[in-house]
């Protein structure tokens, strides 16, 4: 009889439970139309689901939940013409 392999969930998990709750809350607020983007909600209402998820992850990061860091954006090199 073959043995079943079980992966260790604790070490492989990228996002914590608190992060999931924060994202779920943000998506719910987006559906209701109360989620706003930008500083102090000046950017207007969130319309896309992706944007709602990003805002939820950002809030989770601020609270200190287990969320991977945002990918570092590489700066484009400016070449001098000459």
N, CA, C and O atoms as CSV, one atom per row, in Angstrom:
chain,resi,resn,atom,element,x,y,z
A,1,UNK,N,N,0.831,-1.187,0.000
A,1,UNK,CA,C,0.000,0.000,0.000
A,1,UNK,C,C,0.880,1.257,0.000
A,1,UNK,O,O,1.808,1.365,0.802
A,2,UNK,N,N,0.596,2.181,-0.876
A,2,UNK,CA,C,1.405,3.392,-0.995
A,2,UNK,C,C,1.075,4.374,0.125
A,2,UNK,O,O,-0.078,4.529,0.525
A,3,UNK,N,N,2.111,5.022,0.609
A,3,UNK,CA,C,1.904,6.021,1.667
A,3,UNK,C,C,1.541,7.358,1.040
A,3,UNK,O,O,2.067,7.735,-0.008
A,4,UNK,N,N,0.647,8.056,1.690
A,4,UNK,CA,C,0.255,9.375,1.192
A,4,UNK,C,C,1.254,10.402,1.697
A,4,UNK,O,O,1.651,10.389,2.862
A,5,UNK,N,N,1.645,11.279,0.808
A,5,UNK,CA,C,2.554,12.353,1.205
A,5,UNK,C,C,1.737,13.569,1.599
A,5,UNK,O,O,0.832,13.990,0.878
A,6,UNK,N,N,2.065,14.118,2.737
A,6,UNK,CA,C,1.374,15.340,3.160
A,6,UNK,C,C,2.398,16.449,3.266
A,6,UNK,O,O,3.438,16.296,3.908
A,7,UNK,N,N,2.099,17.543,2.641
A,7,UNK,CA,C,3.026,18.672,2.662
A,7,UNK,C,C,2.866,19.434,3.974
A,7,UNK,O,O,1.775,19.508,4.539
A,8,UNK,N,N,3.960,19.988,4.437
A,8,UNK,CA,C,3.900,20.815,5.641
A,8,UNK,C,C,3.289,22.149,5.264
A,8,UNK,O,O,3.857,22.896,4.468
A,9,UNK,N,N,2.163,22.441,5.819
A,9,UNK,CA,C,1.452,23.661,5.447
A,9,UNK,C,C,2.051,24.890,6.108
A,9,UNK,O,O,2.093,25.962,5.505
A,10,UNK,N,N,2.511,24.746,7.332
A,10,UNK,CA,C,2.981,25.904,8.078
A,10,UNK,C,C,4.109,26.659,7.394
A,10,UNK,O,O,4.111,27.890,7.358
A,11,UNK,N,N,5.065,25.920,6.854
A,11,UNK,CA,C,6.229,26.581,6.271
A,11,UNK,C,C,6.004,27.001,4.822
A,11,UNK,O,O,6.657,27.927,4.341
A,12,UNK,N,N,5.082,26.327,4.115
A,12,UNK,CA,C,4.868,26.600,2.691
A,12,UNK,C,C,3.845,27.695,2.443
A,12,UNK,O,O,3.753,28.219,1.332
A,13,UNK,N,N,3.090,28.039,3.446
A,13,UNK,CA,C,2.021,29.017,3.259
A,13,UNK,C,C,2.585,30.396,3.026
A,13,UNK,O,O,3.396,30.879,3.816
A,14,UNK,N,N,2.168,31.035,1.956
A,14,UNK,CA,C,2.702,32.360,1.633
A,14,UNK,C,C,1.935,33.479,2.325
A,14,UNK,O,O,2.508,34.502,2.700
A,15,UNK,N,N,0.628,33.269,2.487
A,15,UNK,CA,C,-0.220,34.296,3.093
A,15,UNK,C,C,-0.829,33.750,4.375
A,15,UNK,O,O,-1.246,32.593,4.422
A,16,UNK,N,N,-0.883,34.568,5.404
A,16,UNK,CA,C,-1.479,34.152,6.671
A,16,UNK,C,C,-2.993,34.281,6.624
A,16,UNK,O,O,-3.552,34.818,5.667
A,17,UNK,N,N,-3.649,33.785,7.661
A,17,UNK,CA,C,-5.114,33.849,7.718
A,17,UNK,C,C,-5.601,35.284,7.837
A,17,UNK,O,O,-6.618,35.649,7.247
A,18,UNK,N,N,-4.881,36.095,8.594
A,18,UNK,CA,C,-5.279,37.499,8.767
A,18,UNK,C,C,-5.269,38.231,7.434
A,18,UNK,O,O,-6.104,39.102,7.187
A,19,UNK,N,N,-4.321,37.873,6.578
A,19,UNK,CA,C,-4.244,38.495,5.252
A,19,UNK,C,C,-5.465,38.120,4.429
A,19,UNK,O,O,-6.025,38.959,3.723
A,20,UNK,N,N,-5.878,36.865,4.518
A,20,UNK,CA,C,-7.057,36.405,3.793
A,20,UNK,C,C,-8.313,37.120,4.249
A,20,UNK,O,O,-9.165,37.477,3.435
A,21,UNK,N,N,-8.425,37.330,5.554
A,21,UNK,CA,C,-9.591,38.034,6.087
A,21,UNK,C,C,-9.613,39.479,5.613
A,21,UNK,O,O,-10.667,40.021,5.281
A,22,UNK,N,N,-8.441,40.094,5.585
A,22,UNK,CA,C,-8.348,41.487,5.145
A,22,UNK,C,C,-8.735,41.626,3.674
A,22,UNK,O,O,-9.421,42.575,3.294
A,23,UNK,N,N,-8.295,40.682,2.855
A,23,UNK,CA,C,-8.632,40.705,1.431
A,23,UNK,C,C,-10.128,40.471,1.244
A,23,UNK,O,O,-10.775,41.152,0.448
A,24,UNK,N,N,-10.673,39.506,1.980
A,24,UNK,CA,C,-12.106,39.209,1.860
A,24,UNK,C,C,-12.937,40.432,2.236
A,24,UNK,O,O,-13.942,40.736,1.593
A,25,UNK,N,N,-12.508,41.123,3.277
A,25,UNK,CA,C,-13.212,42.332,3.716
A,25,UNK,C,C,-13.156,43.412,2.636
A,25,UNK,O,O,-14.153,44.083,2.371
A,26,UNK,N,N,-11.995,43.573,2.021
A,26,UNK,CA,C,-11.836,44.587,0.978
A,26,UNK,C,C,-12.706,44.266,-0.240
A,26,UNK,O,O,-13.306,45.165,-0.828
A,27,UNK,N,N,-12.774,42.990,-0.616
A,27,UNK,CA,C,-13.588,42.593,-1.767
A,27,UNK,C,C,-15.066,42.828,-1.464
A,27,UNK,O,O,-15.823,43.269,-2.329
A,28,UNK,N,N,-15.470,42.529,-0.225
A,28,UNK,CA,C,-16.860,42.776,0.180
A,28,UNK,C,C,-17.201,44.258,0.097
A,28,UNK,O,O,-18.261,44.642,-0.398
A,29,UNK,N,N,-16.266,45.094,0.600
A,29,UNK,CA,C,-16.496,46.552,0.552
A,29,UNK,C,C,-16.551,47.050,-0.883
A,29,UNK,O,O,-17.302,47.975,-1.192
A,30,UNK,N,N,-15.752,46.435,-1.771
A,30,UNK,CA,C,-15.777,46.827,-3.184
A,30,UNK,C,C,-17.125,46.487,-3.807
A,30,UNK,O,O,-17.670,47.265,-4.590
A,31,UNK,N,N,-17.664,45.311,-3.451
A,31,UNK,CA,C,-18.962,44.902,-3.985
A,31,UNK,C,C,-20.070,45.850,-3.527
A,31,UNK,O,O,-20.990,46.166,-4.282
A,32,UNK,N,N,-19.962,46.294,-2.280
A,32,UNK,CA,C,-20.968,47.221,-1.752
A,32,UNK,C,C,-20.804,48.622,-2.328
A,32,UNK,O,O,-21.746,49.414,-2.346
A,33,UNK,N,N,-19.590,48.916,-2.799
A,33,UNK,CA,C,-19.318,50.241,-3.356
A,33,UNK,C,C,-18.786,51.219,-2.348
A,33,UNK,O,O,-18.823,52.427,-2.581
A,34,UNK,N,N,-18.279,50.718,-1.203
A,34,UNK,CA,C,-17.762,51.614,-0.173
A,34,UNK,C,C,-16.232,51.652,-0.138
A,34,UNK,O,O,-15.651,52.448,0.598
A,35,UNK,N,N,-15.583,50.801,-0.925
A,35,UNK,CA,C,-14.117,50.771,-0.948
A,35,UNK,C,C,-13.606,51.853,-1.883
A,35,UNK,O,O,-14.001,51.926,-3.047
A,36,UNK,N,N,-12.720,52.694,-1.358
A,36,UNK,CA,C,-12.179,53.784,-2.162
A,36,UNK,C,C,-10.679,53.647,-2.258
A,36,UNK,O,O,-10.039,53.121,-1.348
A,37,UNK,N,N,-10.110,54.121,-3.360
A,37,UNK,CA,C,-8.669,54.002,-3.574
A,37,UNK,C,C,-7.980,55.325,-3.301
A,37,UNK,O,O,-8.619,56.375,-3.232
A,38,UNK,N,N,-6.682,55.258,-3.150
A,38,UNK,CA,C,-5.893,56.466,-2.942
A,38,UNK,C,C,-5.879,56.897,-1.489
A,38,UNK,O,O,-6.577,56.330,-0.648
A,39,UNK,N,N,-5.080,57.902,-1.212
A,39,UNK,CA,C,-4.968,58.410,0.154
A,39,UNK,C,C,-6.277,59.066,0.573
A,39,UNK,O,O,-6.810,59.937,-0.114
A,40,UNK,N,N,-6.765,58.630,1.693
A,40,UNK,CA,C,-8.020,59.158,2.259
A,40,UNK,C,C,-9.192,59.024,1.299
A,40,UNK,O,O,-10.144,59.799,1.381
A,41,UNK,N,N,-9.140,58.052,0.386
A,41,UNK,CA,C,-10.257,57.777,-0.514
A,41,UNK,C,C,-10.507,58.823,-1.569
A,41,UNK,O,O,-11.620,58.939,-2.082
A,42,UNK,N,N,-9.489,59.584,-1.899
A,42,UNK,CA,C,-9.679,60.659,-2.873
A,42,UNK,C,C,-9.625,60.171,-4.314
A,42,UNK,O,O,-9.978,60.906,-5.236
A,43,UNK,N,N,-9.179,58.917,-4.509
A,43,UNK,CA,C,-9.047,58.392,-5.866
A,43,UNK,C,C,-10.353,57.913,-6.465
A,43,UNK,O,O,-10.401,57.563,-7.644
A,44,UNK,N,N,-11.402,57.891,-5.679
A,44,UNK,CA,C,-12.684,57.424,-6.189
A,44,UNK,C,C,-12.955,55.982,-5.810
A,44,UNK,O,O,-12.154,55.353,-5.118
A,45,UNK,N,N,-14.069,55.464,-6.259
A,45,UNK,CA,C,-14.476,54.105,-5.920
A,45,UNK,C,C,-13.681,53.071,-6.707
A,45,UNK,O,O,-13.307,53.296,-7.858
A,46,UNK,N,N,-13.433,51.939,-6.068
A,46,UNK,CA,C,-12.720,50.841,-6.706
A,46,UNK,C,C,-13.700,50.082,-7.583
A,46,UNK,O,O,-14.797,49.738,-7.141
A,47,UNK,N,N,-13.311,49.819,-8.820
A,47,UNK,CA,C,-14.205,49.132,-9.753
A,47,UNK,C,C,-13.735,47.724,-10.085
A,47,UNK,O,O,-14.558,46.849,-10.353
A,48,UNK,N,N,-12.440,47.494,-10.072
A,48,UNK,CA,C,-11.945,46.171,-10.466
A,48,UNK,C,C,-11.661,45.296,-9.248
A,48,UNK,O,O,-11.298,45.778,-8.175
A,49,UNK,N,N,-11.838,44.006,-9.453
A,49,UNK,CA,C,-11.605,43.031,-8.389
A,49,UNK,C,C,-10.132,42.965,-8.016
A,49,UNK,O,O,-9.789,42.825,-6.842
A,50,UNK,N,N,-9.256,43.065,-9.021
A,50,UNK,CA,C,-7.812,43.019,-8.779
A,50,UNK,C,C,-7.375,44.163,-7.871
A,50,UNK,O,O,-6.539,43.990,-6.985
A,51,UNK,N,N,-7.954,45.326,-8.109
A,51,UNK,CA,C,-7.610,46.498,-7.312
A,51,UNK,C,C,-8.058,46.299,-5.862
A,51,UNK,O,O,-7.351,46.688,-4.931
A,52,UNK,N,N,-9.228,45.695,-5.676
A,52,UNK,CA,C,-9.739,45.427,-4.327
A,52,UNK,C,C,-8.815,44.464,-3.583
A,52,UNK,O,O,-8.547,44.650,-2.397
A,53,UNK,N,N,-8.329,43.435,-4.282
A,53,UNK,CA,C,-7.419,42.467,-3.667
A,53,UNK,C,C,-6.112,43.144,-3.282
A,53,UNK,O,O,-5.573,42.896,-2.204
A,54,UNK,N,N,-5.604,43.999,-4.165
A,54,UNK,CA,C,-4.349,44.715,-3.890
A,54,UNK,C,C,-4.492,45.615,-2.670
A,54,UNK,O,O,-3.574,45.703,-1.854
A,55,UNK,N,N,-5.623,46.278,-2.538
A,55,UNK,CA,C,-5.858,47.159,-1.389
A,55,UNK,C,C,-5.944,46.325,-0.114
A,55,UNK,O,O,-5.416,46.722,0.925
A,56,UNK,N,N,-6.613,45.165,-0.190
A,56,UNK,CA,C,-6.718,44.275,0.967
A,56,UNK,C,C,-5.353,43.781,1.424
A,56,UNK,O,O,-5.083,43.734,2.624
A,57,UNK,N,N,-4.492,43.412,0.484
A,57,UNK,CA,C,-3.140,42.956,0.840
A,57,UNK,C,C,-2.317,44.088,1.433
A,57,UNK,O,O,-1.534,43.879,2.359
A,58,UNK,N,N,-2.497,45.275,0.899
A,58,UNK,CA,C,-1.781,46.435,1.405
A,58,UNK,C,C,-2.185,46.727,2.851
A,58,UNK,O,O,-1.339,47.029,3.692
A,59,UNK,N,N,-3.490,46.634,3.129
A,59,UNK,CA,C,-3.978,46.850,4.504
A,59,UNK,C,C,-3.426,45.784,5.443
A,59,UNK,O,O,-3.065,46.075,6.583
A,60,UNK,N,N,-3.365,44.547,4.954
A,60,UNK,CA,C,-2.832,43.443,5.769
A,60,UNK,C,C,-1.360,43.680,6.091
A,60,UNK,O,O,-0.916,43.416,7.209
A,61,UNK,N,N,-0.602,44.178,5.114
A,61,UNK,CA,C,0.820,44.484,5.344
A,61,UNK,C,C,0.966,45.527,6.438
A,61,UNK,O,O,1.824,45.405,7.313
A,62,UNK,N,N,0.128,46.551,6.387
A,62,UNK,CA,C,0.203,47.622,7.389
A,62,UNK,C,C,-0.114,47.110,8.788
A,62,UNK,O,O,0.438,47.595,9.776
A,63,UNK,N,N,-1.011,46.119,8.866
A,63,UNK,CA,C,-1.376,45.545,10.166
A,63,UNK,C,C,-0.330,44.559,10.674
A,63,UNK,O,O,-0.346,44.175,11.844
A,64,UNK,N,N,0.586,44.147,9.785
A,64,UNK,CA,C,1.644,43.234,10.193
A,64,UNK,C,C,1.322,41.771,9.954
A,64,UNK,O,O,1.950,40.901,10.558
A,65,UNK,N,N,0.357,41.474,9.088
A,65,UNK,CA,C,0.011,40.088,8.768
A,65,UNK,C,C,1.085,39.478,7.875
A,65,UNK,O,O,1.911,40.185,7.297
A,66,UNK,N,N,1.057,38.154,7.776
A,66,UNK,CA,C,2.056,37.459,6.951
A,66,UNK,C,C,1.670,37.576,5.482
A,66,UNK,O,O,0.804,36.856,4.985
A,67,UNK,N,N,2.330,38.494,4.811
A,67,UNK,CA,C,2.095,38.742,3.390
A,67,UNK,C,C,3.453,38.942,2.736
A,67,UNK,O,O,4.275,39.686,3.270
A,68,UNK,N,N,3.720,38.306,1.600
A,68,UNK,CA,C,5.008,38.530,0.937
A,68,UNK,C,C,5.164,40.000,0.539
A,68,UNK,O,O,4.182,40.684,0.251
A,69,UNK,N,N,6.394,40.465,0.529
A,69,UNK,CA,C,6.660,41.852,0.147
A,69,UNK,C,C,6.303,42.067,-1.318
A,69,UNK,O,O,6.328,41.136,-2.123
A,70,UNK,N,N,5.979,43.289,-1.642
A,70,UNK,CA,C,5.664,43.611,-3.027
A,70,UNK,C,C,6.894,43.398,-3.887
A,70,UNK,O,O,8.011,43.631,-3.425
A,71,UNK,N,N,6.719,42.959,-5.132
A,71,UNK,CA,C,7.891,42.772,-5.991
A,71,UNK,C,C,8.603,44.099,-6.226
A,71,UNK,O,O,7.976,45.130,-6.471
A,72,UNK,N,N,9.914,44.046,-6.146
A,72,UNK,CA,C,10.710,45.266,-6.360
A,72,UNK,C,C,10.650,45.657,-7.821
A,72,UNK,O,O,10.878,44.833,-8.707
A,73,UNK,N,N,10.349,46.890,-8.061
A,73,UNK,CA,C,10.293,47.373,-9.448
A,73,UNK,C,C,11.674,47.830,-9.858
A,73,UNK,O,O,12.313,48.611,-9.153
A,74,UNK,N,N,12.131,47.351,-10.984
A,74,UNK,CA,C,13.461,47.729,-11.447
A,74,UNK,C,C,13.392,49.079,-12.142
A,74,UNK,O,O,12.502,49.339,-12.952
A,75,UNK,N,N,14.327,49.906,-11.814
A,75,UNK,CA,C,14.383,51.230,-12.446
A,75,UNK,C,C,15.004,51.109,-13.816
A,75,UNK,O,O,16.000,50.411,-13.999
A,76,UNK,N,N,14.422,51.782,-14.766
A,76,UNK,CA,C,14.982,51.717,-16.119
A,76,UNK,C,C,16.213,52.616,-16.180
A,76,UNK,O,O,16.223,53.726,-15.648
A,77,UNK,N,N,17.233,52.113,-16.833
A,77,UNK,CA,C,18.470,52.893,-16.949
A,77,UNK,C,C,18.319,53.979,-17.995
A,77,UNK,O,O,17.760,53.764,-19.071
A,78,UNK,N,N,18.820,55.125,-17.659
A,78,UNK,CA,C,18.810,56.222,-18.640
A,78,UNK,C,C,20.160,56.226,-19.331
A,78,UNK,O,O,21.200,56.364,-18.688
A,79,UNK,N,N,20.134,56.075,-20.632
A,79,UNK,CA,C,21.390,56.064,-21.382
A,79,UNK,C,C,21.661,57.463,-21.899
A,79,UNK,O,O,20.764,58.165,-22.365
A,80,UNK,N,N,22.893,57.837,-21.805
A,80,UNK,CA,C,23.254,59.162,-22.338
A,80,UNK,C,C,23.559,59.014,-23.833
A,80,UNK,O,O,24.356,58.177,-24.255
A,81,UNK,N,N,22.912,59.832,-24.576
A,81,UNK,CA,C,23.174,59.799,-26.025
A,81,UNK,C,C,24.345,60.718,-26.334
A,81,UNK,O,O,24.406,61.853,-25.862
A,82,UNK,N,N,25.250,60.220,-27.114
A,82,UNK,CA,C,26.372,61.094,-27.418
A,82,UNK,C,C,27.409,60.543,-28.287
A,82,UNK,O,O,28.389,61.225,-28.588
